[in-house]
């Protein structure tokens, strides 16, 4: 009996010792933590089915909050929000006190994310694991101090989000288009209302106004078969019947429709994917990882790309709903082939210019300035969603392919994708030239 008592006590002591000496969670690099934070947010954006413009707003505010905390890790980096429109001065760390700025950036990032997404419980589960890692590796004072700084920065960023005209435009009447000749109306096969028709009124981050980079008007509506308007519809229709395997692959790769409705007989299925902005956020991650960018450079890259996405969406949407240009599928069904449908599902908003072309060019310009012109990479951003990847020799070549993909897919005229790309490049260059990023 005494033997069993001794054995029990020994076993109990081993259990206690195991609890006391529980191995610490290994501390990840600053950059790895930031990448995982953004990836977690992307999964929530996909799950919550945010529209592409709204997704750009989510990436914008969260990434700016993370950068404004992370930048203190390297004194040569300047504040970005102080150079943008509508932001107040960000909170600063106490001098002489020790902080973990990746932790502060994480807290700032998710303080914002909680207010601009729906699936907060999913984010909180992830955060619990991240904070446990830092608690295992930091003393209590440094941990608390870092979390407090991040929360203050996040709240300061949210103060700007409260008055950017997004909350103020919720609950507006539906936009169902017009039956006027040449004007947008809901498109086949699902005839959805126009998405975010007030987006052109959003308060931009870096550019002055949504109308700063004007575009020439698209070809005027005409039923004359010799007119430029009619010919561009014939061009879309004829191309759809002779697409090469590579053109089909390009169109599918850059589809980035976050809410694709598939019809099979009387059944309807919905597939969720990353948004166009989410695709370029993924490319940003690839560039950072390939160059082994540290935490501050990584945070800066996400912030700058997000600014470009946000402002480019606003400029593009301003023109879209000013022109309210009709989509190819509507004209082709009425004038050429009643049963025709494009290869890609036509997004529910006006045609001119191509929004994907716009935001892709703006992002590509920023990434080119950050990482170089001839930056080769494998784009695996969509691999887990559609099982596809492509190789590119530069960001601008990728954005060019993005642009023409919409023409191949039958959802845009060639003139519209070219106009969108031109506007996006102007937005990207303006943002890059405006901001002073380092001392």
C-alpha positions, 0 to 999 in steps of 0.5 A: 500500500505504501508503494502505491502511495509513493507512486501516486505522489511521484506521478502527481509531482510529475504532473505539477512539474509538467504544468509549471514547466510547460514549454513556451510558445515560440515567438514568430517574426514580426513579418510572419505575424502581420502576414497571418493577421491579414490572411485571417482578415481575408478569410473573414472578408470572404466568409462575410461576402463583402463587396469589392469596394467595401473590402477595400475599405476594410483593408485600408483602415486595418492596414493603416492602423497596423502600420501606425503602430509597427512604424515605431520599430524603426524611427526612419519611417514616417507616419502615413495617416498624418499625410492623408485626409481626415486623420488626427494625430496618432497616439505615440509610445512613451519615451524610455518604455519598452514595447513590442510593436508587432503586438501593438500593430496586431491589437490596432489591426483587430481593434479596427477589424472588429468594427468593420467586419461581421464575423468578430467571433472568428477573429477573436479566436485567432487573436487569443492564440496570437496574444497567448504567444506574446504573453509567453514571451513578454513580461506583463508590463511590456505586454500590457503597454503594447496592447494599450498602444495598439488599442489607442491607435486602432480607436484613432483610426476608427474615428476617421472611419466614422465620418468617411461617408460609409456609415452615412450612405447605408440604407440608401434606396436600391439602384436598379438602373434605367431603361434609357438607351445606352444606360445600365440596367441589371444584367442576366442571369440574376439581374441584381441591383447596382452595387455601392452606387454612392461609393464615388462620394466616399472620402478618399485617403490620399487623392484630393477628390473622386473626380481628380483623374477624369476620363474621356466619355465612352462611345455614345450609344448608337444602333448604327451597325457602323458606329463605334458603340455597336462595333465594340459589342460585336467585338466582344461577341465575336471574341467569345466564340474563338477564345484560346485556352490561354485566354480562358485561363487568364479570364478565370484566373483574374475573375475574383468575383467574391459571390459567383452564382452558378445555375444547374437546372433549377438549382443555384449554387454560390461560390465565394472567393477573394475580391479583386482587392484581396487578390492584390493584397495577396500579391503584396504578401508574396512580394514581402515574403520573397524579399524577406521584408521586415515587419515595418516594411511589410506593414508599409507595403500593406498600407500603401497597397490598401490606400491605392485600392481604396482611392482607385475604387472611389475614382472608378465608381465615380465614373461608373455611376456618372456614366451609367454605361450599359454592359455588353451582355445587355446590348448583345442579348437585345441586338445580336444574340438573345441567348448569349452569356459571357464566360464570366458572370457580369458584376452588378454595376455599370460598365465604364470603366473597368474597376478591376483594371483601375485598382490593379493598375494602382496597386501595381504602380505602388508595388513597382515603386516598393519592390522594383520594375522587373520583379518576377513572382508566382502568383499563388494568391488564388491557389487555395480557392480556384486551384490556379497560379500564374507566373509574372515578370513584373507587377505591371505586366500582371495588371495588364493581364488583369485588365484584358482578362475582363475583355476576354471574359466578356464583361467589359469592352476593350475601351473600358479596360484600357480607360480603367488601367489608365486611371489606376496608374494615375492614382497610383503615381499620385499616391506614391509621389505625395507621401513622404515615407521615410526621413 
